[in-house]
Amino acid sequence: MIQVNGYRVDQDSMYTKDHMWVRIADERNALIGLSDYFLKRYRNIQSCEFPKVGTRTDRNKTMGVLETVKGTAQLYAPVTGDVKEFNADFLSQMKDILEDPYGRGWILKIEPSNLAAERTELLSAEQYASYIRKLVEAGL
């Protein structure tokens, strides 16, 4: 785990600049979630909408919405694939998710359809940590 100004970055995950993480779960599936940075910035999540099982997500397209006390946040799919499962405990277990965003904090399990090509568009843990460092230094 990389620590950046109080934010954790999981070294086994890949990231987007929209603060989504992706981690290969097994030979066919990947888990998607929100980074520690995002969750700490928007910790009071009131409601959420995620795609249903069987739905296709398309990279960089809206895949969900979170309502927070700060406003609405659109969630963009980090990779293309078919939704296999969603974390039904995401909203009800927010305290646990804040403590373990890269474990219990996953949102979707998907079967990626183009991960080999799309993986090059994702940030490594080190690149994402550098990105967060820049955001913190800029006061964001």
N, CA and C of each residue as an Amber inpcrd file, in Angstrom:
protein
   420
   0.8500000  -1.1740000   0.0000000   0.0000000   0.0000000   0.0000000
   0.8980000   1.2400000   0.0000000   0.5990000   2.1520000  -0.8970000
   1.3140000   3.4280000  -0.9580000   0.5070000   4.4560000  -0.1670000
   1.1670000   5.2460000   0.6540000   0.5230000   6.3120000   1.4220000
   0.8950000   7.6630000   0.8120000  -0.1270000   8.4840000   0.5590000
   0.0960000   9.8200000   0.0100000  -0.7410000  10.8030000   0.8070000
  -0.1060000  11.5620000   1.6820000  -0.7990000  12.5890000   2.4610000
  -2.0710000  12.0640000   3.1230000  -2.0220000  10.8780000   3.7040000
  -3.1670000  10.3020000   4.3970000  -4.1070000   9.4970000   3.5130000
  -3.8110000   9.4160000   2.2330000  -4.6280000   8.6380000   1.3010000
  -3.8750000   7.3570000   0.9380000  -4.6250000   6.2550000   0.8870000
  -4.0320000   4.9660000   0.5380000  -4.2310000   4.6610000  -0.9450000
  -3.2080000   4.0920000  -1.5480000  -3.2560000   3.6650000  -2.9440000
  -2.8260000   2.2000000  -2.9740000  -3.7280000   1.3410000  -3.4080000
  -3.4490000  -0.0960000  -3.4730000  -2.5250000  -0.3900000  -4.6410000
  -1.4130000  -1.0410000  -4.3650000  -0.4160000  -1.3160000  -5.4050000
  -0.8570000  -2.3870000  -6.3960000  -1.8780000  -3.1650000  -6.0630000
  -2.3480000  -4.2200000  -6.9600000  -3.4560000  -3.7470000  -7.9010000
  -3.8020000  -2.4730000  -7.8180000  -4.8910000  -1.9360000  -8.6360000
  -4.3670000  -0.9780000  -9.6890000  -5.2010000  -0.7570000 -10.7090000
  -4.9600000   0.2510000 -11.7390000  -6.0330000   1.3150000 -11.5370000
  -5.7800000   2.5310000 -12.0070000  -6.6480000   3.6570000 -11.6610000
  -6.9960000   4.5300000 -12.8620000  -8.0600000   5.3260000 -12.6560000
  -8.3950000   6.3900000 -13.5960000  -8.2140000   7.7240000 -12.8690000
  -8.1520000   8.7910000 -13.6120000  -8.0730000  10.1160000 -12.9890000
  -9.4070000  10.5210000 -12.3730000 -10.4470000   9.7350000 -12.6190000
 -11.7550000   9.9420000 -11.9840000 -11.8440000   9.1960000 -10.6570000
 -10.7210000   8.6310000 -10.2000000 -10.5970000   7.9870000  -8.8920000
 -11.3140000   6.6350000  -8.7880000 -11.4190000   5.9580000  -9.9140000
 -11.9100000   4.5840000  -9.9200000 -10.7010000   3.6560000  -9.9380000
 -10.8340000   2.5090000  -9.2810000  -9.7720000   1.5050000  -9.3610000
 -10.3010000   0.2410000 -10.0130000  -9.3820000  -0.5010000 -10.6090000
  -9.6800000  -1.7830000 -11.2480000  -8.6150000  -2.7630000 -10.7820000
  -9.0490000  -3.9510000 -10.4060000  -8.0880000  -4.9940000 -10.0180000
  -8.5530000  -6.3250000 -10.5950000  -7.6370000  -7.0540000 -11.1670000
  -7.9470000  -8.3730000 -11.6980000  -8.2820000  -9.2840000 -10.5230000
  -9.4840000  -9.8740000 -10.5570000  -9.9370000 -10.7440000  -9.4610000
  -9.5550000 -12.1980000  -9.7250000  -9.7080000 -12.6210000 -10.9620000
  -9.3510000 -13.9830000 -11.3740000  -9.1760000 -13.9630000 -12.8870000
  -9.0630000 -15.1240000 -13.5000000  -8.7660000 -15.1710000 -14.9340000
  -9.8450000 -14.5570000 -15.8200000 -11.0590000 -14.3750000 -15.3150000
 -12.1400000 -13.8340000 -16.1460000 -12.7470000 -12.5490000 -15.6280000
 -12.4810000 -12.1990000 -14.3910000 -13.1960000 -11.0770000 -13.7770000
 -12.2710000 -10.0270000 -13.1860000 -12.8110000  -8.8070000 -13.1420000
 -12.1130000  -7.6890000 -12.5060000 -13.0770000  -7.0150000 -11.5370000
 -12.5340000  -6.4750000 -10.4770000 -13.3160000  -5.6970000  -9.5140000
 -13.0830000  -4.2210000  -9.7950000 -14.1300000  -3.4250000  -9.5890000
 -14.0750000  -1.9790000  -9.7780000 -14.5380000  -1.3320000  -8.4830000
 -13.8680000  -0.2650000  -8.0880000 -14.2680000   0.4510000  -6.8900000
 -13.8220000   1.8970000  -6.9320000 -14.0740000   2.6000000  -5.8340000
 -13.6860000   3.9970000  -5.6760000 -12.4490000   4.0880000  -4.8040000
 -11.5420000   4.9470000  -5.1690000 -10.2880000   5.0740000  -4.4240000
 -10.5120000   5.6640000  -3.0380000  -9.5400000   5.4440000  -2.1880000
  -9.5410000   6.0140000  -0.8490000  -9.6500000   7.5360000  -0.9230000
  -8.9650000   8.1430000  -1.8860000  -9.0140000   9.5920000  -2.0770000
 -10.4630000  10.0410000  -2.3060000 -11.1450000   9.3960000  -3.2390000
 -12.5370000   9.7650000  -3.5430000 -13.4180000   9.5840000  -2.3100000
 -13.3110000   8.4380000  -1.6770000 -14.1850000   8.1490000  -0.5400000
 -13.9580000   9.0950000   0.6310000 -12.7340000   9.5070000   0.8600000
 -12.4730000  10.4560000   1.9390000 -12.9480000  11.8550000   1.5990000
 -12.9360000  12.2040000   0.3310000 -13.4080000  13.5260000  -0.0940000
 -14.9350000  13.6080000  -0.1190000 -15.5880000  12.4840000  -0.4170000
 -17.0550000  12.4500000  -0.5370000 -17.6440000  11.4380000   0.4190000
 -17.1920000  11.4250000   1.6350000 -17.5110000  10.3420000   2.5670000
 -18.9840000  10.1990000   2.9310000 -19.7660000  11.2130000   2.8110000
 -21.1840000  11.1270000   3.1780000 -22.0450000  10.7770000   1.9680000
 -21.9130000   9.5580000   1.5000000 -22.6930000   9.1000000   0.3450000
 -24.1050000   8.7590000   0.8230000 -25.0880000   9.3830000   0.2070000
 -26.4820000   9.2280000   0.5900000 -27.1880000   8.1080000  -0.1740000
 -26.8980000   8.0250000  -1.4670000 -27.5250000   6.9940000  -2.2900000
 -26.6150000   6.7030000  -3.4810000 -26.8830000   5.5800000  -4.1220000
 -26.0680000   5.1890000  -5.2650000 -26.9110000   4.4110000  -6.2630000
 -26.5250000   4.5350000  -7.5160000 -27.1360000   3.7710000  -8.6010000
 -26.0020000   3.1050000  -9.3720000 -26.0810000   1.7930000  -9.4840000
 -25.0800000   1.0320000 -10.2230000 -25.7790000   0.2430000 -11.3120000
 -25.0620000  -0.1540000 -12.3580000 -25.6870000  -0.9590000 -13.4040000
 -26.1020000  -2.3290000 -12.8810000 -27.1320000  -2.8730000 -13.4890000
 -27.6360000  -4.1930000 -13.1000000 -26.7490000  -5.2940000 -13.6650000
 -26.8110000  -6.4350000 -13.0180000 -26.1030000  -7.6200000 -13.5100000
 -26.5610000  -7.9010000 -14.9400000 -25.5950000  -8.1750000 -15.8030000
 -25.8900000  -8.4280000 -17.2130000 -25.7250000  -7.1980000 -18.0900000
 -25.6500000  -6.0250000 -17.4650000 -25.4690000  -4.7800000 -18.2120000
 -24.0300000  -4.6730000 -18.6930000 -23.8550000  -4.0690000 -19.8370000
 -22.5080000  -3.8320000 -20.3660000 -22.0610000  -2.4370000 -19.9480000
 -20.8240000  -2.3340000 -19.4800000 -20.2290000  -1.0280000 -19.2040000
 -19.2670000  -0.7210000 -20.3490000 -19.2000000   0.5320000 -20.7320000
 -18.2880000   0.9620000 -21.7830000 -17.2950000   1.9490000 -21.1930000
 -16.0350000   1.7080000 -21.4380000 -14.9750000   2.5620000 -20.8920000
 -15.2730000   4.0390000 -21.1280000 -15.1000000   4.8290000 -20.0590000
 -15.2910000   6.2810000 -20.0560000 -16.7410000   6.7220000 -20.2260000
 -17.6780000   5.7930000 -20.1700000 -19.1010000   6.1420000 -20.2170000
 -19.6730000   6.0320000 -18.8050000 -20.7320000   6.7920000 -18.5450000
 -21.3490000   6.7660000 -17.2200000 -21.8310000   5.3670000 -16.8920000
 -21.4640000   4.8710000 -15.7060000 -21.9030000   3.5460000 -15.2640000
 -22.6650000   3.6190000 -13.9460000 -22.7730000   4.8090000 -13.3790000
 -23.4730000   4.9380000 -12.1150000 -23.4550000   6.3630000 -11.6130000
 -24.1930000   6.5590000 -10.5180000 -24.3150000   7.8860000  -9.9180000
 -24.2830000   7.7340000  -8.4080000 -23.5610000   8.6370000  -7.7580000
 -23.5680000   8.7070000  -6.2980000 -24.1370000  10.0500000  -5.8860000
 -25.0170000  10.0390000  -4.9060000 -25.5270000  11.2700000  -4.3070000
 -24.8100000  11.4510000  -2.9910000 -24.1490000  12.5880000  -2.8320000
 -23.4530000  12.8940000  -1.5900000 -23.9830000  14.2160000  -1.0520000
 -23.5990000  14.5600000   0.1660000 -24.0130000  15.8530000   0.7070000
 -23.3720000  16.9940000  -0.0790000 -22.3020000  16.7050000  -0.8150000
 -21.6300000  17.7150000  -1.6370000 -22.2310000  17.8300000  -3.0330000
 -23.1060000  16.8930000  -3.3990000 -23.7100000  16.9160000  -4.7240000
 -23.7130000  15.5500000  -5.3720000 -23.9530000  15.5390000  -6.6640000
 -24.0190000  14.3080000  -7.4320000 -22.6810000  14.0420000  -8.1090000
 -22.2480000  12.7950000  -8.0610000 -21.0070000  12.3920000  -8.7230000
 -21.3280000  11.3030000  -9.7390000 -20.9690000  11.5480000 -10.9830000
 -21.1120000  10.5460000 -12.0330000 -19.9220000   9.5910000 -11.9340000
 -20.1860000   8.3110000 -12.0780000 -19.1230000   7.3010000 -12.0810000
 -18.9190000   6.8230000 -13.5100000 -17.6730000   6.8620000 -13.9650000
 -17.3500000   6.4660000 -15.3260000 -16.6230000   5.1300000 -15.3190000
 -17.0390000   4.2540000 -16.2030000 -16.4570000   2.9120000 -16.2590000
 -14.9850000   2.9950000 -16.6420000 -14.1310000   2.3710000 -15.8480000
 -12.7080000   2.3780000 -16.1820000 -12.3460000   1.3980000 -17.2970000
 -13.1900000   0.3880000 -17.5030000 -12.9670000  -0.6030000 -18.5580000
 -14.3170000  -1.0390000 -19.1350000 -14.2680000  -1.6360000 -20.3090000
 -15.4580000  -2.1720000 -20.9690000 -15.6710000  -3.6140000 -20.5120000
 -16.9220000  -3.9690000 -20.2570000 -17.2050000  -5.3490000 -19.8770000
 -18.6300000  -5.5460000 -19.4360000 -18.9500000  -6.7880000 -19.0890000
 -20.2920000  -7.1560000 -18.6460000 -20.3210000  -7.2870000 -17.1290000
 -21.3200000  -6.6540000 -16.5110000 -21.4580000  -6.6900000 -15.0560000
 -21.8940000  -8.0920000 -14.6320000 -21.1280000  -8.6980000 -13.7440000
 -21.4170000 -10.0350000 -13.2420000 -22.0240000  -9.9870000 -11.8420000
 -21.6630000  -8.9540000 -11.0750000 -22.1230000  -8.8530000  -9.6890000
 -21.9400000  -7.4170000  -9.2280000 -22.7890000  -6.9730000  -8.2910000
 -22.5620000  -5.6770000  -7.6600000 -22.5470000  -5.8770000  -6.1530000
 -21.8880000  -4.9870000  -5.4690000 -21.7410000  -5.0690000  -4.0250000
 -22.9940000  -4.4980000  -3.3660000 -23.9170000  -5.3590000  -3.0060000
 -25.1810000  -4.9370000  -2.4070000 -24.9810000  -4.2620000  -1.0540000
 -23.8380000  -4.4730000  -0.4210000 -23.5520000  -3.8790000   0.8850000
 -22.8630000  -2.5270000   0.7850000 -22.6440000  -2.0360000  -0.4230000
 -21.8480000  -0.8220000  -0.5880000 -22.3580000   0.3350000   0.2640000
 -23.6200000   0.6760000   0.1550000 -24.1520000   1.8260000   0.8870000
 -24.3760000   1.5140000   2.3590000 -24.8780000   0.3310000   2.6670000
 -25.2050000  -0.0030000   4.0600000 -23.9660000  -0.2570000   4.9200000
 -22.8480000  -0.5570000   4.3150000 -21.6130000  -0.8510000   5.0460000
 -20.5490000   0.2340000   4.8140000 -20.9820000   1.4810000   4.6930000
 -20.0640000   2.5610000   4.3370000 -18.8920000   2.6870000   5.3110000
 -19.1080000   2.4760000   6.5980000 -18.0100000   2.5670000   7.5700000
 -16.9280000   1.5370000   7.2380000 -17.3330000   0.3130000   6.9500000
 -16.3700000  -0.7320000   6.5820000 -15.6780000  -0.3970000   5.2670000
 -16.4240000   0.1700000   4.3350000 -15.8760000   0.4970000   3.0250000
 -14.8540000   1.6180000   3.1350000 -15.1180000   2.5950000   3.9960000
 -14.1490000   3.6670000   4.2240000 -12.8560000   3.1240000   4.8310000
 -12.9730000   2.0990000   5.6570000 -11.7950000   1.4860000   6.2670000
 -11.0510000   0.5740000   5.2980000 -11.7650000  -0.0070000   4.3360000
 -11.1720000  -0.9970000   3.4270000 -11.6780000  -0.7860000   1.9940000
 -11.3400000   0.3630000   1.3820000 -11.8860000   0.6590000   0.0520000
 -11.4350000  -0.3020000  -1.0440000 -10.2970000  -0.9600000  -0.8460000
  -9.7670000  -1.8560000  -1.8780000 -10.0860000  -3.3240000  -1.5900000
 -10.8030000  -3.5710000  -0.5180000 -11.2360000  -4.9230000  -0.1690000
 -12.7560000  -4.9750000  -0.2060000 -13.3710000  -4.6340000   0.9080000
 -14.8400000  -4.6370000   0.9900000 -15.4760000  -3.5210000   0.1790000
 -14.6790000  -2.5580000  -0.2860000 -15.2170000  -1.3970000  -0.9850000
 -15.4420000  -1.5420000  -2.4710000 -15.3240000  -2.7340000  -2.9940000
 -15.5690000  -2.8950000  -4.4310000 -17.0370000  -2.5890000  -4.7520000
 -17.2700000  -2.0940000  -5.9510000 -18.6300000  -1.7550000  -6.3940000
 -19.1690000  -2.8220000  -7.3300000 -18.3860000  -3.1370000  -8.3600000
 -18.8230000  -4.0840000  -9.3890000 -17.7730000  -5.1470000  -9.6490000
 -18.2570000  -6.3150000  -9.9850000 -17.3980000  -7.3510000 -10.5590000
 -17.8310000  -7.4420000 -12.0180000 -16.8690000  -7.2770000 -12.9120000
 -17.2020000  -7.3400000 -14.3350000 -16.2960000  -8.3360000 -15.0410000
 -16.7630000  -8.7860000 -16.1870000 -15.9430000  -9.5940000 -17.0760000
 -15.4710000  -8.6620000 -18.1930000 -14.2240000  -8.1940000 -18.1040000
 -13.7280000  -7.2430000 -19.1100000 -13.6840000  -7.8780000 -20.4860000
 -14.0060000  -7.0710000 -21.4990000 -13.9800000  -7.5930000 -22.8610000
 -12.7870000  -7.0840000 -23.6690000 -12.0900000  -6.0660000 -23.1510000
 -10.9960000  -5.4760000 -23.9200000  -9.8790000  -4.9970000 -22.9930000
  -9.6430000  -5.7220000 -21.9160000  -8.7080000  -5.2750000 -20.8870000
  -7.2810000  -5.1260000 -21.4100000  -6.8590000  -6.0060000 -22.2770000
  -5.4840000  -5.9280000 -22.7890000  -5.2140000  -4.5660000 -23.4310000
  -6.1450000  -4.0840000 -24.2220000  -5.9770000  -2.7820000 -24.8830000
  -6.2450000  -1.6250000 -23.9250000  -7.2830000  -1.7430000 -23.1010000
  -7.6690000  -0.6350000 -22.2210000  -6.7260000  -0.4520000 -21.0420000
  -6.0340000  -1.4840000 -20.6790000  -5.1070000  -1.4300000 -19.5410000
  -4.0420000  -0.3460000 -19.7500000  -3.6660000  -0.0860000 -20.9890000
  -2.6490000   0.9280000 -21.2680000  -3.1530000   2.3430000 -20.9650000
  -4.4670000   2.5110000 -20.8910000  -5.0610000   3.8210000 -20.6040000
  -5.2140000   4.0710000 -19.1050000  -4.9930000   3.0390000 -18.3000000
  -5.1370000   3.1610000 -16.8500000  -3.8070000   3.5670000 -16.2190000
  -3.8930000   4.1790000 -15.0500000  -2.7040000   4.5820000 -14.3150000
  -2.2440000   3.4510000 -13.4150000  -0.9480000   3.2770000 -13.3010000
  -0.4030000   2.3450000 -12.3160000  -0.5970000   2.9650000 -10.9300000
  -0.3850000   2.1870000  -9.8940000  -0.4950000   2.7070000  -8.5300000
   0.4770000   3.8700000  -8.3240000   1.6710000   3.7470000  -8.8310000
   2.6710000   4.7970000  -8.6770000   2.2550000   6.0700000  -9.4120000
   1.7030000   5.9190000 -10.6140000   1.2360000   7.0830000 -11.3750000
   0.0570000   7.7450000 -10.6750000  -0.8560000   6.9340000 -10.1400000
  -2.0130000   7.4860000  -9.4370000  -1.5720000   8.1950000  -8.1530000
  -0.6190000   7.6280000  -7.4280000  -0.0990000   8.2570000  -6.2090000
   0.5030000   9.6270000  -6.5480000   1.2250000   9.7030000  -7.6440000
   1.8030000  10.9710000  -8.0910000   0.6920000  11.9710000  -8.4320000
  -0.3620000  11.4940000  -9.0750000  -1.5070000  12.3350000  -9.4300000
  -2.1730000  12.8890000  -8.1650000  -2.4000000  12.0470000  -7.1730000
  -2.9990000  12.4980000  -5.9110000  -2.0880000  13.5300000  -5.2410000
  -0.8010000  13.2630000  -5.2310000   0.1640000  14.2020000  -4.6290000
   0.0130000  15.5900000  -5.2570000  -0.1170000  15.6340000  -6.5870000
  -0.2900000  16.9090000  -7.2890000  -1.6130000  17.5720000  -6.8990000
  -2.6730000  16.7880000  -6.7690000  -3.9690000  17.3450000  -6.3590000
  -3.8820000  17.9410000  -4.9480000  -3.2520000  17.2210000  -4.0480000
  -3.1070000  17.6970000  -2.6730000  -2.2740000  18.9770000  -2.6300000
  -1.1780000  18.9970000  -3.3720000  -0.3280000  20.1850000  -3.4190000
  -1.0670000  21.3920000  -3.9980000  -2.0090000  21.1360000  -4.9170000
  -2.7980000  22.2080000  -5.5220000  -3.9920000  22.5980000  -4.6430000
  -4.1670000  21.9010000  -3.5150000  -5.2730000  22.2110000  -2.6170000
  -6.6040000  21.6430000  -3.0540000  -6.5650000  20.6390000  -3.8990000
  -7.8160000  20.0190000  -4.3890000  -8.1480000  18.7610000  -3.6390000
